[in-house]
């Protein structure tokens, strides 16, 4: 809980979510619920191999099957690189790779890579048709480990991929797509000034976002060339843009309808099924619906990358960091584009550095193309850095919070990219952790188990970008708010609250709606912790526009100058001793036949960085290696907590996912690149039995870059858990877990290794 900064009427309160009743009663319409008359059912044929050349595809038997209306392959998708000699220079290489990931052209690069798709009268006929498609493969060597993939003699996944280092391309092709370098100061002098130098190596597994609702798409390509798509996504405008790119169709003829979304966490910000459904609809002349199975989701959508990290830190005897260095190599999957760049920016974010170097490598391997997962890249990077920080504190006898306070980044300090921090709440978060009940309490014990406590820091950059909102005044004094951000977790309410605060009316009188792409101007994706900040700002500006129009309308009605009318914070309007409420003003303006609509499109900067500290207590069974998280506290700076339940929900959700990432979740492959745990029975996400009650402590250091001080809150909660939990294991047992997840066999082996030393 937190006392909200500022004297607000709506902000900081806890209203019922606008979408709450529909969702708890089952009336909400999700993407999987979408249906159209005459709809066909689609299915996708996927590669059983992780790396192979496609020699031939014969779809004739499937096309002849009764009930099949359309069959497609990559030949039915435009080739973005056709006729382009230098794809890198033309900027088309990434589009070519994306197109090839949607449906394989000459090679398959991961198990589950789409090969063909069919549309039939029902699912059963479609599944039967897939079995009639004949594909001939030439198997190729499989590369799964990033360090092996980086070797000069490693089998190449993409013959035209040359490592890009700051715009300069390597002469020879390799599996390294790019190298990121951040460097400031004199790192050699920094390490020379240290009394002790520590370093460590760490590895992480690829993990999935684990959203409940599967990927889905319903497309109808009408006879006049207009394409309608309904799908579960985190941004209808992003889906529209990708469809226009990969179908090479005018964006003005594509309309994407956002459904409610059954989870995303970054994994639904891109296309998988939408263009396939569109092509099948165009070929069949009927609407086509595609929905993924859970095994297809795990094998063939965008998990967070695993990989390798090496970290080196120099320390004085007093506990000051003199220099830091890191190297990260992340699994991009079959095509370039891992989150290694963000790992480089975030890993040392909580710490004051003057001399540092960070290298990041984006490496292709025979796994599904990795994608965003909440603070993409930051959890992996912070796991490595804060694991080493904990080891330093243990080895040199430093208090873990005091060490962080001494070395905490603050306003004016350098960031990894060479810019400097503005107003941040890093110190305030550390102080809140220091005074928390959890930190001050005794650790306790459990019979037959060893208990330990760990802490870890977290940092996320937060985003801004373009957002649009439209506020329409209704005759009864309510406001219909159209805003372009898909709601994940309560953003309808957090955005509506800012409009209500600006207008001086109850949030219950604001009705937020998320329309299709033809019904509102562009709004960026729901991701990057940007919606409450950026779309909230758009709602504020739309409300201000509406309020001014109301003032002008009342001025005409009263035949006075607009400047003589005052608009109070409680929504009333005053002039010459006459006062009318917001509802009364709406009635007057309606009677004057004024239909007022305020609108705004904003591209705000100053999103404000966010910091967190987590405290975890674990019990370790020394015999089996099983780890139970028994107490957990998350402390986080929210700027101004616009809608506290939303902030708390984001914090709790990030912790729950982080527990899975730390202890149980991983992609398990055999030597041939086949995923061995392609169900939620075997891919072990935490359940209610694995997650303790989570205490959320909201710290408020208002962001001066926002009218109400908001900072994004959705990303940073998943950053600290990996290190906090493994540091707690080390505190309990003395065993350092350097390879995630810290599953029972690994913990058991680490404890046994200690006993044998």
BAKEBA-17030 format. One line per field, with one value per residue (C-alpha): residue in one letter; residue number from 1; x, y, z. Coordinates in steps of 0.2 Angstrom, whole numbers, plus 5000, padded with zeros to 4 digits. Layout:
<sites>
residu = c(A/...)
num = c(NUM/...)
c1 = c(X/...)
c2 = c(Y/...)
c3 = c(Z/...)
</sites>
This chain:
<sites>
residu = c(X/X/X/X/X/X/X/X/X/X/X/X/X/X/X/X/X/X/X/X/X/X/X/X/X/X/X/X/X/X/X/X/X/X/X/X/X/X/X/X/X/X/X/X/X/X/X/X/X/X/X/X/X/X/X/X/X/X/X/X/X/X/X/X/X/X/X/X/X/X/X/X/X/X/X/X/X/X/X/X/X/X/X/X/X/X/X/X/X/X/X/X/X/X/X/X/X/X/X/X/X/X/X/X/X/X/X/X/X/X/X/X/X/X/X/X/X/X/X/X/X/X/X/X/X/X/X/X/X/X/X/X/X/X/X/X/X/X/X/X/X/X/X/X/X/X/X/X/X/X/X/X/X/X/X/X/X/X/X/X/X/X/X/X/X/X/X/X/X/X/X/X/X/X/X/X/X/X/X/X/X/X/X/X/X/X/X/X/X/X/X/X/X/X/X/X/X/X/X/X/X/X/X/X/X/X/X/X/X/X/X/X/X/X/X/X/X/X/X/X/X/X/X/X/X/X/X/X/X/X/X/X/X/X/X/X/X/X/X/X/X/X/X/X/X/X/X/X/X/X/X/X/X/X/X/X/X/X/X/X/X/X/X/X/X/X/X/X/X/X/X/X/X/X/X/X/X/X/X/X/X/X/X/X/X/X/X/X/X/X/X/X/X/X/X/X/X/X/X/X/X/X/X/X/X/X/X/X/X/X/X/X/X/X/X/X/X/X/X/X/X/X/X/X/X/X/X/X/X/X/X/X/X/X/X/X/X/X/X/X/X/X/X/X/X/X/X/X/X/X/X/X/X/X/X/X/X/X/X/X/X/X/X/X/X/X/X/X/X/X/X/X/X/X/X/X/X/X/X/X/X/X/X/X/X/X/X/X/X/X/X/X/X/X/X/X/X/X/X/X/X/X/X/X/X/X/X/X/X/X/X/X/X/X/X/X/X/X/X/X/X/X/X/X/X/X/X/X/X/X/X/X/X/X/X/X/X/X/X/X/X/X/X/X/X/X/X/X/X/X/X/X/X/X/X/X/X/X/X/X/X/X/X/X/X/X/X/X/X/X/X/X/X/X/X/X/X/X/X/X/X/X/X/X/X/X/X/X/X/X/X/X/X/X/X/X/X/X/X/X/X/X/X/X/X/X/X/X/X/X/X/X/X/X/X/X/X/X/X/X/X/X/X/X/X/X/X/X/X/X/X/X/X/X/X/X/X/X/X/X/X/X/X/X/X/X/X/X/X/X/X/X/X/X/X/X/X/X/X/X/X/X/X/X/X/X/X/X/X/X/X/X/X/X/X/X/X/X/X/X/X/X/X/X/X/X/X/X/X/X/X/X/X/X/X/X/X/X/X/X/X/X/X/X/X/X/X/X/X/X/X/X/X/X/X/X/X/X/X/X/X/X/X/X/X/X/X/X/X/X/X/X/X/X/X/X/X/X/X/X/X/X/X/X/X/X/X/X/X/X/X/X/X/X/X/X/X/X/X/X/X/X/X/X/X/X/X/X/X/X/X/X/X/X/X/X/X/X/X/X/X/X/X/X/X/X/X/X/X/X/X/X/X/X/X/X/X/X/X/X/X/X/X/X/X/X/X/X/X/X/X/X/X/X/X/X/X/X/X/X/X/X/X/X/X/X/X/X/X/X/X/X/X/X/X/X/X/X/X/X/X/X/X/X/X/X/X/X/X/X/X/X/X/X/X/X/X)
num = c(1/2/3/4/5/6/7/8/9/10/11/12/13/14/15/16/17/18/19/20/21/22/23/24/25/26/27/28/29/30/31/32/33/34/35/36/37/38/39/40/41/42/43/44/45/46/47/48/49/50/51/52/53/54/55/56/57/58/59/60/61/62/63/64/65/66/67/68/69/70/71/72/73/74/75/76/77/78/79/80/81/82/83/84/85/86/87/88/89/90/91/92/93/94/95/96/97/98/99/100/101/102/103/104/105/106/107/108/109/110/111/112/113/114/115/116/117/118/119/120/121/122/123/124/125/126/127/128/129/130/131/132/133/134/135/136/137/138/139/140/141/142/143/144/145/146/147/148/149/150/151/152/153/154/155/156/157/158/159/160/161/162/163/164/165/166/167/168/169/170/171/172/173/174/175/176/177/178/179/180/181/182/183/184/185/186/187/188/189/190/191/192/193/194/195/196/197/198/199/200/201/202/203/204/205/206/207/208/209/210/211/212/213/214/215/216/217/218/219/220/221/222/223/224/225/226/227/228/229/230/231/232/233/234/235/236/237/238/239/240/241/242/243/244/245/246/247/248/249/250/251/252/253/254/255/256/257/258/259/260/261/262/263/264/265/266/267/268/269/270/271/272/273/274/275/276/277/278/279/280/281/282/283/284/285/286/287/288/289/290/291/292/293/294/295/296/297/298/299/300/301/302/303/304/305/306/307/308/309/310/311/312/313/314/315/316/317/318/319/320/321/322/323/324/325/326/327/328/329/330/331/332/333/334/335/336/337/338/339/340/341/342/343/344/345/346/347/348/349/350/351/352/353/354/355/356/357/358/359/360/361/362/363/364/365/366/367/368/369/370/371/372/373/374/375/376/377/378/379/380/381/382/383/384/385/386/387/388/389/390/391/392/393/394/395/396/397/398/399/400/401/402/403/404/405/406/407/408/409/410/411/412/413/414/415/416/417/418/419/420/421/422/423/424/425/426/427/428/429/430/431/432/433/434/435/436/437/438/439/440/441/442/443/444/445/446/447/448/449/450/451/452/453/454/455/456/457/458/459/460/461/462/463/464/465/466/467/468/469/470/471/472/473/474/475/476/477/478/479/480/481/482/483/484/485/486/487/488/489/490/491/492/493/494/495/496/497/498/499/500/501/502/503/504/505/506/507/508/509/510/511/512/513/514/515/516/517/518/519/520/521/522/523/524/525/526/527/528/529/530/531/532/533/534/535/536/537/538/539/540/541/542/543/544/545/546/547/548/549/550/551/552/553/554/555/556/557/558/559/560/561/562/563/564/565/566/567/568/569/570/571/572/573/574/575/576/577/578/579/580/581/582/583/584/585/586/587/588/589/590/591/592/593/594/595/596/597/598/599/600/601/602/603/604/605/606/607/608/609/610/611/612/613/614/615/616/617/618/619/620/621/622/623/624/625/626/627/628/629/630/631/632/633/634/635/636/637/638/639/640/641/642/643/644/645/646/647/648/649/650/651/652/653/654/655/656/657/658/659/660/661/662/663/664/665/666/667/668/669/670/671/672/673/674/675/676/677/678/679/680/681/682/683/684/685/686/687/688/689/690/691/692/693/694/695/696/697/698/699/700/701/702/703/704/705/706/707/708/709/710/711/712/713/714/715/716/717/718/719/720/721/722/723/724/725/726/727/728/729/730/731/732/733/734/735/736/737/738/739/740/741/742/743/744/745/746/747/748/749/750/751/752/753/754/755/756/757)
c1 = c(5000/5006/5000/4997/5007/4996/4979/4969/4950/4951/4970/4975/4958/4952/4937/4929/4937/4926/4929/4928/4910/4910/4926/4921/4904/4911/4903/4919/4923/4940/4949/4945/4927/4926/4915/4907/4894/4901/4918/4930/4943/4961/4976/4994/5007/5023/5040/5045/5063/5073/5085/5082/5081/5064/5066/5048/5030/5016/4998/4988/4981/4975/4967/4957/4950/4932/4928/4945/4942/4960/4978/4993/5012/5025/5023/5006/5015/5024/5043/5049/5067/5062/5074/5084/5102/5108/5094/5104/5107/5089/5082/5072/5082/5072/5056/5062/5067/5050/5041/5051/5047/5028/5030/5046/5052/5068/5073/5065/5075/5065/5054/5036/5041/5025/5026/5008/4991/4973/4955/4941/4923/4928/4944/4944/4944/4958/4968/4966/4971/4988/4992/4990/5003/5019/5035/5053/5067/5086/5091/5105/5115/5107/5114/5106/5119/5124/5142/5143/5133/5146/5161/5168/5165/5147/5134/5126/5107/5106/5119/5116/5118/5133/5137/5132/5142/5136/5131/5147/5144/5157/5165/5160/5143/5140/5126/5130/5117/5123/5135/5131/5144/5142/5158/5162/5177/5193/5189/5207/5210/5194/5199/5217/5209/5199/5205/5196/5189/5175/5168/5156/5147/5129/5117/5098/5085/5073/5056/5038/5026/5013/4997/4981/4973/4981/4985/4971/4965/4949/4951/4939/4945/4930/4927/4931/4948/4945/4953/4945/4955/4950/4963/4970/4985/4993/4991/4979/4989/5005/4996/4989/5006/5013/4999/5002/5020/5019/5004/5010/4992/4987/4985/4969/4961/4965/4955/4960/4948/4955/4947/4949/4966/4968/4986/5001/5016/5025/5021/5006/5014/5018/5009/5009/4992/4985/4993/4989/4971/4970/4978/4967/4952/4957/4959/4943/4932/4926/4931/4944/4948/4965/4969/4985/4986/4996/5010/5011/5012/5027/5036/5033/5029/5041/5048/5060/5078/5090/5109/5125/5132/5149/5151/5166/5165/5179/5177/5186/5188/5176/5163/5163/5162/5176/5173/5161/5161/5148/5146/5129/5125/5107/5097/5088/5080/5079/5080/5089/5081/5084/5082/5101/5101/5089/5100/5115/5105/5097/5109/5119/5105/5103/5122/5132/5146/5159/5170/5162/5160/5145/5145/5130/5128/5112/5114/5103/5100/5088/5074/5058/5061/5062/5051/5047/5043/5040/5056/5063/5082/5082/5078/5092/5105/5100/5101/5119/5124/5114/5120/5138/5134/5127/5143/5153/5143/5145/5163/5168/5156/5145/5127/5117/5106/5120/5130/5116/5113/5132/5132/5115/5113/5105/5100/5114/5123/5128/5116/5124/5120/5129/5114/5111/5097/5083/5073/5073/5068/5082/5087/5069/5066/5081/5075/5058/5066/5077/5062/5050/5043/5051/5069/5068/5060/5069/5072/5065/5067/5058/5059/5070/5074/5086/5079/5088/5084/5089/5087/5090/5087/5078/5078/5067/5068/5049/5043/5032/5027/5012/4994/4977/4962/4945/4933/4915/4903/4886/4870/4868/4885/4895/4910/4914/4932/4939/4958/4968/4977/4972/4968/4980/4977/4967/4973/4955/4953/4970/4968/4950/4955/4966/4953/4941/4953/4956/4937/4933/4920/4919/4928/4912/4905/4919/4916/4932/4931/4946/4940/4946/4960/4947/4939/4953/4970/4986/4991/5007/5007/5002/5019/5035/5026/5019/5000/4996/5010/5007/4989/4984/4993/4982/4967/4972/4974/4958/4949/4957/4952/4934/4934/4939/4925/4913/4919/4918/4900/4895/4902/4891/4876/4879/4885/4901/4919/4927/4940/4927/4922/4932/4932/4935/4943/4926/4920/4909/4909/4908/4905/4898/4892/4883/4889/4883/4889/4897/4881/4871/4883/4882/4863/4864/4876/4865/4850/4861/4863/4882/4890/4907/4922/4939/4954/4972/4987/5003/5021/5027/5044/5050/5043/5054/5064/5058/5068/5063/5070/5063/5066/5063/5063/5065/5065/5077/5075/5094/5090/5079/5085/5067/5065/5049/5047/5039/5039/5041/5040/5041/5046/5044/5043/5027/5030/5012/5001/4987/4977/4985/4976/4983/5001/4999/4993/5007/5019/5012/5010/5029/5034/5024/5031/5049/5047/5043/5058/5069/5064/5055/5052/5064/5064/5071/5078/5086/5101/5090/5081/5065/5057/5053/5041/5028/5013/5009/5010/5029/5033/5031/5024/5020/5003/4995/5004/5021/5018/5016/5006/5015/5017/5018/5025/5022/5035/5030/5043/5032/5039/5041/5039/5020/5006/5001/5019/5015/5029/5026/5025/5022/5039/5051/5042/5049/5067/5073/5065/5078/5092/5082/5077/5094/5103/5091/5096/5114/5110/5101/5114/5130/5127/5127/5115/5123/5112/5093/5081/5086/5077/5078/5092/5103/5101/5104/5120/5126/5124/5132/5147/5149/5149/5163/5174)
c2 = c(5000/5018/5035/5043/5059/5074/5080/5071/5066/5051/5046/5034/5028/5010/5009/4993/4990/4995/4978/4968/4962/4956/4946/4938/4933/4926/4939/4946/4942/4935/4931/4913/4917/4926/4919/4924/4916/4904/4903/4889/4882/4882/4871/4873/4860/4862/4855/4840/4844/4858/4861/4855/4860/4859/4849/4849/4852/4843/4849/4841/4827/4839/4850/4836/4831/4834/4849/4858/4875/4882/4877/4888/4888/4901/4903/4912/4925/4940/4938/4955/4952/4946/4955/4964/4961/4969/4965/4972/4989/4990/4987/4972/4958/4959/4958/4944/4934/4938/4932/4916/4913/4915/4901/4892/4895/4885/4879/4876/4883/4876/4862/4868/4880/4882/4874/4875/4879/4873/4879/4867/4865/4859/4856/4837/4839/4852/4840/4826/4837/4841/4822/4822/4836/4828/4837/4830/4837/4836/4836/4848/4849/4856/4870/4874/4882/4900/4897/4883/4893/4908/4897/4900/4882/4881/4875/4891/4894/4909/4910/4929/4934/4945/4951/4970/4980/4998/4997/4988/4971/4957/4950/4932/4926/4918/4914/4931/4943/4958/4964/4978/4988/5000/5008/5023/5028/5019/5001/4995/5009/5005/4987/4993/5004/4989/4979/4964/4958/4946/4937/4924/4914/4911/4902/4904/4893/4899/4901/4905/4919/4906/4916/4907/4911/4903/4913/4915/4925/4926/4935/4939/4946/4953/4954/4973/4970/4975/4964/4962/4953/4949/4943/4942/4954/4968/4981/4981/4995/4984/4969/4980/4987/4969/4963/4977/4973/4955/4954/4969/4976/4994/4998/5008/4992/4982/4984/4975/4973/4970/4957/4955/4947/4932/4936/4942/4948/4954/4938/4945/4960/4951/4941/4922/4916/4933/4933/4914/4916/4931/4922/4907/4918/4927/4910/4902/4918/4914/4919/4908/4905/4898/4894/4887/4871/4873/4862/4873/4889/4882/4875/4889/4906/4918/4914/4924/4920/4910/4911/4914/4929/4933/4947/4955/4968/4978/4982/4993/4986/5000/4992/5005/4998/5004/4995/4983/4972/4960/4949/4943/4930/4927/4915/4924/4908/4904/4922/4938/4948/4943/4955/4956/4975/4978/4967/4977/4993/4986/4974/4987/5000/5000/5004/5019/5016/5027/5014/5000/4990/4979/4968/4959/4946/4941/4923/4912/4894/4881/4886/4897/4915/4923/4938/4950/4944/4958/4969/4959/4955/4963/4948/4938/4952/4956/4938/4938/4955/4953/4935/4942/4957/4945/4934/4950/4955/4937/4936/4953/4954/4969/4971/4968/4983/4995/4989/4994/5011/5015/5011/5016/5025/5042/5057/5063/5047/5038/5025/5011/5020/5036/5046/5052/5048/5060/5060/5042/5033/5020/5026/5028/5010/5004/5014/5006/4989/4993/4998/4984/4971/4957/4964/4968/4951/4935/4922/4908/4890/4875/4857/4846/4861/4875/4892/4907/4925/4934/4951/4958/4974/4978/4991/4995/5009/5012/5018/5032/5033/5038/5037/5043/5047/5054/5060/5062/5072/5064/5073/5065/5071/5055/5054/5040/5038/5030/5025/5015/5004/4985/4983/4971/4970/4986/5000/5005/5010/5018/5029/5033/5039/5052/5058/5059/5068/5081/5084/5083/5069/5052/5038/5029/5043/5039/5024/5018/5009/5001/5002/4995/5003/5012/5020/5029/5036/5027/5021/5011/4993/4989/4985/4993/5000/5014/5013/5022/5035/5038/5034/5041/5057/5057/5055/5070/5081/5075/5079/5096/5099/5094/5105/5120/5116/5115/5132/5140/5132/5139/5156/5157/5151/5164/5177/5180/5179/5161/5169/5174/5156/5146/5127/5120/5103/5096/5098/5113/5129/5146/5164/5179/5170/5157/5139/5123/5105/5095/5086/5102/5109/5094/5096/5115/5111/5097/5108/5120/5106/5105/5088/5090/5079/5082/5073/5071/5062/5063/5057/5060/5059/5058/5041/5040/5024/5012/5003/4989/4978/4961/4951/4932/4918/4900/4883/4871/4852/4847/4829/4832/4849/4855/4874/4882/4901/4904/4923/4937/4956/4967/4985/4996/5014/5018/5037/5041/5025/5031/5015/5005/4988/4988/4992/4978/4966/4969/4967/4951/4944/4948/4939/4924/4922/4926/4911/4900/4906/4904/4887/4877/4883/4879/4873/4855/4849/4833/4833/4834/4850/4842/4850/4837/4846/4853/4853/4862/4846/4845/4863/4867/4884/4888/4885/4892/4879/4886/4905/4912/4927/4942/4958/4973/4990/5004/5018/5035/5046/5056/5057/5075/5070/5066/5078/5067/5059/5042/5029/5013/4998/4982/4977/4979/4967/4952/4958/4954/4937/4926/4933/4936/4917/4910/4922/4915/4897/4902/4910/4894/4881/4890/4883/4896/4892/4899/4889/4892/4885/4880/4864/4850/4840/4855/4861/4844/4843/4860/4855/4838/4847/4858/4842/4834/4849)
c3 = c(5000/4997/5001/4984/4981/4977/4981/4969/4968/4957/4955/4969/4972/4970/4958/4951/4934/4919/4912/4928/4928/4910/4913/4930/4923/4906/4895/4888/4870/4867/4851/4852/4854/4837/4824/4807/4796/4783/4793/4788/4800/4797/4802/4800/4794/4804/4802/4812/4810/4818/4803/4786/4768/4759/4743/4738/4744/4736/4741/4727/4738/4751/4739/4732/4749/4750/4762/4759/4752/4751/4753/4755/4756/4756/4737/4741/4752/4743/4745/4752/4745/4728/4715/4728/4727/4743/4756/4770/4762/4756/4774/4768/4776/4792/4782/4772/4788/4796/4780/4781/4799/4795/4782/4777/4760/4757/4774/4791/4806/4821/4825/4822/4808/4797/4780/4774/4779/4774/4776/4777/4783/4800/4811/4808/4789/4790/4801/4789/4775/4783/4783/4764/4761/4756/4760/4756/4767/4768/4786/4791/4807/4822/4833/4850/4861/4858/4862/4849/4837/4838/4833/4816/4811/4817/4804/4797/4799/4787/4773/4771/4789/4793/4810/4812/4824/4824/4806/4800/4793/4795/4779/4782/4786/4804/4816/4825/4819/4829/4842/4854/4863/4877/4884/4895/4905/4907/4912/4914/4926/4935/4938/4943/4956/4964/4979/4973/4956/4955/4940/4936/4922/4920/4909/4907/4898/4885/4894/4888/4893/4897/4892/4895/4878/4863/4847/4836/4820/4811/4793/4780/4763/4755/4736/4736/4743/4761/4774/4791/4805/4823/4834/4851/4851/4862/4848/4833/4824/4825/4818/4804/4799/4799/4788/4776/4775/4773/4762/4752/4753/4756/4775/4771/4766/4782/4797/4813/4827/4845/4856/4874/4877/4888/4892/4882/4892/4877/4867/4857/4849/4833/4819/4818/4811/4804/4787/4785/4789/4777/4762/4765/4766/4749/4741/4748/4747/4765/4782/4790/4808/4815/4833/4839/4850/4866/4859/4844/4855/4865/4849/4837/4845/4853/4870/4880/4875/4886/4884/4892/4903/4909/4922/4930/4944/4953/4972/4984/5002/5007/4995/4981/4963/4953/4936/4928/4913/4905/4890/4885/4871/4869/4859/4845/4838/4820/4815/4822/4835/4853/4868/4871/4868/4882/4893/4890/4894/4910/4918/4928/4929/4948/4951/4949/4936/4928/4920/4911/4895/4890/4875/4868/4855/4846/4840/4829/4834/4829/4841/4839/4835/4852/4856/4870/4888/4901/4902/4888/4892/4909/4920/4912/4913/4931/4936/4931/4939/4955/4958/4957/4968/4981/4980/4983/4998/5005/5002/5008/5022/5016/5021/5005/5006/5012/4997/4986/4995/4993/4975/4970/4953/4955/4946/4934/4934/4917/4910/4899/4883/4888/4893/4911/4923/4926/4942/4948/4964/4966/4984/4989/4985/4994/5010/5008/5008/5023/5033/5027/5040/5029/5029/5048/5053/5058/5044/5054/5050/5044/5051/5039/5028/5026/5025/5017/5012/4996/4988/4971/4962/4946/4933/4917/4905/4902/4885/4878/4859/4850/4858/4853/4864/4860/4873/4868/4879/4882/4886/4903/4908/4905/4894/4881/4880/4865/4867/4856/4869/4871/4889/4898/4917/4919/4908/4903/4921/4923/4907/4911/4929/4921/4910/4925/4936/4922/4920/4938/4937/4944/4935/4934/4922/4910/4898/4890/4874/4863/4845/4829/4818/4807/4822/4830/4825/4828/4845/4849/4856/4874/4880/4887/4902/4891/4892/4908/4904/4886/4882/4899/4893/4877/4888/4898/4883/4875/4892/4892/4874/4879/4894/4884/4871/4885/4892/4874/4872/4889/4885/4869/4879/4892/4880/4889/4885/4888/4899/4912/4915/4928/4927/4945/4950/4955/4937/4940/4929/4937/4930/4938/4953/4943/4945/4936/4938/4924/4921/4921/4909/4897/4897/4893/4879/4872/4872/4861/4849/4853/4851/4859/4856/4862/4854/4856/4848/4859/4857/4875/4881/4899/4902/4918/4923/4936/4950/4961/4975/4980/4995/4995/5008/5003/5010/5003/5005/5007/5002/4986/4981/4980/4983/4990/4991/5008/5009/4996/4996/4980/4982/4967/4962/4953/4951/4955/4958/4946/4950/4964/4962/4944/4951/4964/4951/4940/4954/4960/4942/4938/4954/4950/4933/4940/4952/4937/4928/4943/4948/4936/4918/4904/4886/4885/4868/4863/4852/4836/4841/4846/4861/4874/4886/4874/4886/4902/4911/4906/4904/4922/4926/4944/4952/4967/4977/4972/4975/4992/4997/4990/4999/4987/4993/4981/4982/4974/4967/4955/4937/4932/4914/4916/4921/4936/4939/4932/4928/4919/4931/4921/4916/4931/4943/4933/4934/4952/4955/4946/4957/4973/4973/4968/4981/4994/4989/4992/5008/5014/5007/5002/4984/4970/4956/4940/4928/4927/4932/4949/4947/4961/4952/4949/4967/4973/4963/4968/4987/4984/4975/4991/5002/4991/4992)
</sites>
